Amino acid sequence: MPRAEILSKQALHTLTQLHAELAGKIETNRKSGDKLRSQMVQVEAVMKMLDPDFNARAISAKRRNIGNPWFKRGTLYRSAVDVLRRAAGPMTARQISEALLAGKTPTATRKQEEALQAALLAALRVRNGKTVVGEGSPARWQLKEAAN
């Protein structure tokens, strides 16, 4: 039984360190959140000075979209169609995304590759039967005109 006790002590020590690290991150984010809140109050005060009837609650929060470093908005699907035009046969979403990223800089991380593949798969599924056709599991995609 001493061995199990040592392992649980090590695990508790590691978990304690992790907990402390997470608490530090929460504290840092809380401080930056407090600063942002005070800045918002100041902006609202200036808005009230300019227009006393202005309702700041009617303003919705703006979400920031994280941009894709390789494809501008709306160009991913068109690039995938170009890959499918040049392809000899049907391709999976993974093969298409690898072909799209080939030679691109900066080099994609694993997480970015998965995100690009998921976005590509979503775009292909939306257009399944219209311009592209996907069959099988995993779906192998080809242009609709090539499938006929």
C-alpha positions as CSV (number, residue, x, y, z in Angstrom):
1,M,0.0,0.0,0.0
2,P,2.8,2.5,0.4
3,R,3.2,2.7,-3.4
4,A,-0.4,3.8,-4.0
5,E,0.0,6.4,-1.3
6,I,3.1,7.8,-3.0
7,L,1.3,8.0,-6.4
8,S,-1.7,9.7,-4.9
9,K,0.7,12.2,-3.2
10,Q,2.3,12.9,-6.5
11,A,-1.0,13.3,-8.2
12,L,-2.2,15.7,-5.5
13,H,0.9,17.7,-5.8
14,T,0.6,18.0,-9.6
15,L,-3.1,18.8,-9.3
16,T,-2.3,21.5,-6.7
17,Q,0.2,23.1,-9.1
18,L,-2.4,23.0,-11.9
19,H,-5.0,24.5,-9.7
20,A,-2.7,27.3,-8.6
21,E,-1.8,28.0,-12.3
22,L,-5.5,28.1,-13.3
23,A,-6.3,30.4,-10.4
24,G,-3.5,32.8,-11.5
25,K,-5.0,32.9,-15.0
26,I,-8.4,33.6,-13.7
27,E,-7.1,36.4,-11.5
28,T,-5.2,37.9,-14.5
29,N,-8.4,37.7,-16.7
30,R,-10.5,39.2,-13.9
31,K,-8.2,42.2,-13.6
32,S,-8.2,42.8,-17.4
33,G,-12.0,42.4,-17.3
34,D,-12.4,45.0,-14.6
35,K,-10.3,47.4,-16.6
36,L,-12.4,46.8,-19.7
37,R,-15.6,47.3,-17.7
38,S,-14.4,50.7,-16.4
39,Q,-13.5,51.8,-19.9
40,M,-17.0,50.8,-21.1
41,V,-18.5,52.9,-18.2
42,Q,-16.5,55.9,-19.3
43,V,-17.6,55.5,-23.0
44,E,-21.2,55.2,-21.8
45,A,-20.8,58.4,-19.7
46,V,-19.5,60.3,-22.8
47,M,-22.5,58.9,-24.8
48,K,-24.9,60.2,-22.1
49,M,-23.2,63.6,-22.2
50,L,-23.8,63.8,-26.0
51,D,-27.3,62.3,-25.9
52,P,-29.0,62.0,-22.4
53,D,-31.7,59.7,-23.8
54,F,-29.2,57.3,-25.3
55,N,-29.7,53.7,-24.2
56,A,-26.4,51.8,-24.0
57,R,-28.1,48.5,-23.2
58,A,-29.3,48.4,-26.8
59,I,-25.7,48.0,-28.0
60,S,-24.9,44.3,-28.5
61,A,-21.4,43.0,-27.9
62,K,-19.3,42.6,-31.0
63,R,-17.7,39.2,-31.4
64,R,-14.2,39.0,-33.0
65,N,-13.8,36.5,-35.7
66,I,-10.4,34.8,-35.9
67,G,-9.2,35.1,-39.4
68,N,-7.8,32.3,-41.5
69,P,-4.2,33.1,-42.5
70,W,-4.5,31.3,-45.9
71,F,-8.0,32.0,-47.2
72,K,-10.0,35.2,-47.2
73,R,-13.6,35.0,-46.2
74,G,-15.6,33.1,-48.8
75,T,-12.6,31.7,-50.8
76,L,-12.1,28.3,-49.1
77,Y,-14.9,26.6,-51.0
78,R,-13.8,28.0,-54.4
79,S,-10.3,26.8,-53.7
80,A,-11.6,23.4,-52.8
81,V,-13.5,23.3,-56.1
82,D,-10.3,24.2,-58.0
83,V,-8.6,21.2,-56.2
84,L,-11.4,18.9,-57.2
85,R,-11.2,20.1,-60.8
86,R,-7.5,19.2,-61.0
87,A,-8.0,15.9,-59.1
88,A,-7.9,12.6,-61.0
89,G,-10.7,11.1,-58.8
90,P,-12.8,11.6,-55.7
91,M,-11.1,13.0,-52.6
92,T,-11.8,13.0,-48.9
93,A,-12.0,16.3,-47.0
94,R,-8.6,15.6,-45.5
95,Q,-7.0,15.1,-48.9
96,I,-8.6,18.3,-50.1
97,S,-7.4,20.3,-47.1
98,E,-3.8,18.8,-47.4
99,A,-3.8,19.8,-51.1
100,L,-5.0,23.3,-50.2
101,L,-2.3,23.8,-47.5
102,A,0.5,22.4,-49.6
103,G,3.1,25.1,-50.0
104,K,1.3,27.7,-48.0
105,T,3.0,29.7,-45.4
106,P,2.8,29.9,-42.4
107,T,2.8,26.2,-41.9
108,A,-0.5,25.0,-40.3
109,T,-0.5,23.5,-36.8
110,R,-2.5,20.3,-36.1
111,K,-5.3,22.4,-34.6
112,Q,-5.4,24.7,-37.6
113,E,-5.4,21.7,-40.0
114,E,-8.4,20.2,-38.1
115,A,-10.3,23.6,-38.1
116,L,-9.7,24.0,-41.8
117,Q,-10.8,20.5,-42.5
118,A,-14.0,21.0,-40.4
119,A,-14.8,24.3,-42.2
120,L,-14.2,22.6,-45.6
121,L,-16.4,19.6,-44.7
122,A,-19.2,22.0,-43.6
123,A,-18.9,23.9,-46.9
124,L,-19.0,20.7,-48.9
125,R,-22.0,19.3,-47.0
126,V,-24.0,22.5,-47.5
127,R,-23.4,22.1,-51.3
128,N,-23.8,18.3,-51.5
129,G,-25.9,17.5,-54.5
130,K,-25.6,21.0,-56.0
131,T,-22.1,21.5,-57.2
132,V,-20.3,18.6,-55.4
133,V,-21.3,15.0,-54.6
134,G,-20.0,13.1,-51.6
135,E,-20.3,9.4,-51.3
136,G,-19.2,6.7,-48.9
137,S,-17.7,6.9,-45.4
138,P,-15.6,8.9,-45.1
139,A,-17.2,10.9,-47.9
140,R,-15.2,11.1,-51.1
141,W,-16.0,14.3,-52.8
142,Q,-16.1,15.1,-56.5
143,L,-17.7,17.7,-58.8
144,K,-21.3,16.9,-59.7
145,E,-20.4,17.1,-63.4
146,A,-17.6,14.6,-63.0
147,A,-20.0,12.2,-61.2
148,N,-22.4,12.1,-64.2
